[in-house]
Amino acid sequence: MPISLEEVRHVAKLARLDLEEVEMLAFQGELNALLGHFSDIECIDVGSVEPNAHVVQAYNVWDEDVASEGLDRQRALRSGSLTRAGFFLVPTIIED
């Protein structure tokens, strides 16, 4: 079922697009061509194809959950541009 010019106008209005008549005619042709491709795809027999959630098989990769030593405070504070008394200083974003 082809898309009418009135339907293109309606969708353009919903999308708040200010299209000229030439643009609407172009969109109508493109949308009808797209619907033609969908009808071609609908004709393909996929009854023997097993459905997949992904194109390739996906596996979770898990690493061993082993506790390790983290950064000590001095090493962590070296990456900060402003520090004082063992803390990072950040700009105030909320004023009183």
Residue, then its C-alpha position, 0 to 999 in steps of 0.5 A: m500500500p503506497i504512502s499518500l502525499e497527505e500522509v507525508r504531510h501529516v508525518a511532516k507536521l508531527a515532526r514539525l518539519d517545514l517542507e516544501e511541496v517538492e521535498m514532500l514529493a521526494f520523501q513520498g517517492e523515497l518512502n514508497a521505495l522503502l516500503g517496496h524493499f520491505s515487501d521484497i523482504e517479506c517474500i523471503d522464506v525464513g522458515s528453516v532459519e533458526p532465530n538468533a539474538h545476535v549475528v555472532q555468538a556472544y559469550n561473557v568473559w569473566d575474570e577471576d575475582v581476586a582481591s589485589e592491593g589498590l592505590d595508596r592515598q599518596r599515589a592516588l593524590r598524585s593524579g589530582s591537580l589540587t589537593r589538601a590534607g589528603f583530599f582532592l580539591v574541586p571547584t564549588i558548584i553550589e553556592d549558599 
